[in-house]
């Protein structure tokens, strides 16, 4: 669990007050993570939704278009109840945004921030500019599920295996199985509490990190083979690229590109690892990881994106060569930390 500062404690109390009132009134609450949800976004959404449902709220869970859930997350409790974004109420009493670092990350659901009776934003990205009526944003939280755990406690919701499974999935994913620098004593304390519910943490980790179709191996070979090391750029850059078309040619969904950057980041000679993921509309989604020297959140913000100090990203509408050239320039001239 987190140890809230005064400001976070105040924001937490305000969020609990809004959500508690909605539950007591049986109000409609729409909850959404960010576009192309990961385990933290989806785990946060499903856990909080289930907690509110048990308290009496009418919950609708969704995420922004395209409505394609990664295969690695379809097993999470409550995932079967997700509905496409074009089927959610246009003016719910409450809209809850989870793990979205900006309104842009809410895609076609961003309008609910204005059309809902009120909105609650729950997030842990340092780049979050502040949006929504009630803002529970804590950059020191290891994952958004950490804040959801606090909300569930504030709502007096008992934790069971289903809730704990959703929370643990987000916590393990965003801490890199507790290897990343955002892991703190409280992270392990929360993990221990989740384990006490009886969850199968080994099975959760296997599904999240150690399961992929065979086609991922030739894709990895292709992408690793075209990697480029540029030690003279900033504190060192290693980068490569892949496209959705290349994934499909190997029988893979586009979300299989997400794990590539965590392989590339092992490169010892580069502080920043980057994978450019080509989209069908011609854009490039750029994922970056830092070994610690470079604040890639600041780099991403400068290029229209956001994220965390050691994990961030953005979308480029330039071609591939222009995209990497722009990144080189920011890394070479911008502040490293």
Secondary structure, DSSP 8 states (H G I E B T S, - for coil): -----HHHHHHHHHHHHHHHHHHHHT-EEEEEE-SS--HHHHHHHHHHHHHHHHHT-EEEEEE-SS----GGGTTSTTGGG---GGGS-TT-SEEEEES-SSGGGGGGGTTHHHHSSEEEEEE--TT----SSEEEE-TTSSSHHHHHHHHHHHTT----HHHHHHHHHHHHHHTTTTTSTT--HHHHHHHHHHHTTT--HHHHHHHHHS---THHHHHHHHHHHT-EEETTSTT-EEEEEEEHHHHHHTT--GGGGGGGHHHHTT-TT-SEEEEEEE-TTS-EEEEEEESSSS-HHHHHHHTT-EE-SSEEEEEE-S-HHHHHHHHHHHHHHS---
